[in-house]
Amino acid sequence: MESRAQRLIKLANIPARHQDSEFSNYNTGSNNVLAVAKGSTQKWAEQYPLDRTGFLLIGPSGVGKTHLSVAIIKELMKKGVSCLFCDYRDLLKQIQNSYNPSVQTTELELLRPVFKAEVLILDDLGAVKPTQWIWDSVSILLNTRYNDNRTTIVTTNFEDGPAKSTGVSATEAAARKETLGDRIGERMRSRLFEMCRLIQVDGKDYREKFRSAGFR
């Protein structure tokens, strides 16, 4: 008979690429930053629900942010906690598609499981060029989960920092890279830090290392 944990894993929408992502196969090598990230998230998952504060995993592409976030929810689902994985870009596309009269799913029906999951992964936040509609969508999602006291785990490739319009000169704004504040808006950046604990995940791109190994 299928266990509750197995049923929850099937319903969690984990991408095929990360079906096998666990703490046990997250390789930190000699990188202390990755070791701290792994240790902090693993300890939190083991102790859940003592602490329901979520995580904001920040770092460049390919360092294992999604791997770690999936490892977290796999530990939680072993305890019977309902979890859901959402790719930020795919979620926005689905919301937009729900406005099409030929699509049977409404926006509310689409977002209900996102709102209700006890623990949600929102992967690759900020990956879509921001518009007012996107800011509004992020606002609804984060505020609803915040008000319902639900745990959210967020990954992003954008460094934390204020929006260009906030305390930054025009010259500085033009010269620097886009920040998380630029991509989701300053109000939602502030809300995110009320909901989540910042975890830096920084190191060499795993995919680049694998590609290099293949040519040896």
N, C-alpha and C positions, 0 to 999 in steps of 0.2 A: 504494500500500500504506500502511496506517495505521501511523504511527510509534509507538514505545513511549511517548513523551510523550503522544500523543493518546489512547492506550489508558488510561494512568494517569489522565488528566483525566476520562475517562468514568467510571472506577471510584471517583473521589474523593468523589462524593456532594455536589458543590458545589450549593447551592440556585440555582434559576433566577434569582433576583434578583441573584445575585453571579457569574453566568457570565462577565460582562465585566469584573469587577474586576481591575485591574492597577495596578502602581506608576505607570505612565504616565498613568492617568486619576484618580489620587488627588490631588485639588486641596487644597493646604494654604493657598492664599491668602497672607495676610500673617501667619498664625498660626505663631509660632516653635515652639510646643509640637508642633503637627502636623508641622512640617518636620523636627524632630529625630526624632520617631517614625518618619516615613517614611524618613529617611536611615539611621537605625540598623538598621531591619529590612531595608531593601534591601541594605545592605552585608553584613549577616549572611547573607542568602540567596545573595548572589553568592559568598561565601567558603565556604559550607557544602560539606563537612562538617568544616572546620577547627574549628568551635565547634558542639557539639551541645546547648548549653544552650538551653532553650526561652524563650518570652516569656509574660509575664502583662500583657495589654493592659487597662488600667483607665481608665475614663472614662464620662461620661454617655451616655445613649442617643442615637444618631443622629450620632456624630462620626466614624464610619468605622472602628471597631475591626475589624468583620468584613471590610470591604473590604481593610484592610491584611493581615489574616491570610490571606485567600484569595490576595492578591497574592504573599505569601511562598511558599505552597505551589505556586503556578503556576510560579514561578522554579525551585523545587526539582524539579518534575516534568519540566521541560525537561532536567534532568540525569539523569533516570531514577529519581528517588527516589519510592518509593511513599508516598502521602499520603492522609489520610482526613479529611473534614469531618463533625463530629458536633454536632448541636444538643442541648444539655444536656437540655432538657425532653423532646424527642422520644426521646432515648436512655433516659431514666428510664421513659417510658411503654412503650417496647418491652420493657424489662426486666420491668416489672410484667406486661405481657401474656404474657410467656413462662411465667408461673406458671399460666396458664389451661390446663387439661387438653386443651382443644380446639385449642390452638395447637401446631403441630408443631415450632417452633423452641425449643430450650432456651436458658437464660441463657448457658451456656458457648459455644454456637454463635453466639449474638448478639454476645457480647463478644470473640470470638476476633479478628475483624478490627480491633477497637478496640485490643486489646492489641498486635497484631502490626504495625500500620502503622508505618513508620519515623518518620513525622511525623504527629501527630494535632492537628487543631483541635478544641478543646472550647469551643463557642461559648455565651456567655451563662451562664457558671457562676454558680450561686446563684439562678437565676431562679425556682426552685421552693421553696416554704416548707419549711424543713428539718424532717426527722423523723429518728429513729434509723436507720431503714431507708435513707434518703437518705444520711446520713453514712457508713453502712457501704458503700453502693454507690460513693460517691466515694472512699472509702478503698481499696477493692479496685482500682478503676481507676487511681488515681494511684500507689499503691504498686507495682502490677504493672509499670507503665511505668517507674517510677523504678528498680526492681530490674533491669529489662531494659535500662537505659540508653537508653531511647528518648525522642525529642524531642517535647515537648508544647507547643502554643501555645494559651493560654487567654485568652478575653475575658470581662469582667464589667463590669456597671454599678455594682457596689458598691465603695465606697472601701475601701482597705486599712485594717485596724484589728483589734484583738483582739476576741474574743467578749465579750459583756456580763458574763459571769461571771468574766472574767480581769482583775483589777486595776482594776476600774471600780466606783465606788459605785452603789448602787441609784438614787440621784437622777440621776447622770450617765447611767446606762444608759437610764432612762426618757426623758431629754431628747434624746438623740442619735439620729441615723439608724442603721439597721442597717448593719453592716460586713460585709466578706468573712468575717471570723472568725465572726460570728453565723450566716452562711448555710452555711458548710461545716465549721465546727468548728475549734478552735484547732490541733489536731494536724495536720489536713490543710492548714491555712493555712501552718503551718511547713514541711510537706513540699513544698508548692507553691513556696516560696521557695528550697528546695534545688534544684528542677528548673528554675526559670524566672528570667529577668531582668525586672524591673519596667519597663514602658514606660507613661508617662502619655499618654493621648490625650484632649485636652480642647479644646473649642471650641464653636461654635454648631451646633445640630442641622441637618444637611444637609437633612433632610426639611422642616423648618420654613422654611429658606431657599427651597427649591423651591416650597413652597406660597405663600410671600409673592410670589415672582417671578411666579406665575401670575395674581396680582390687580393687577399693575401696568398 
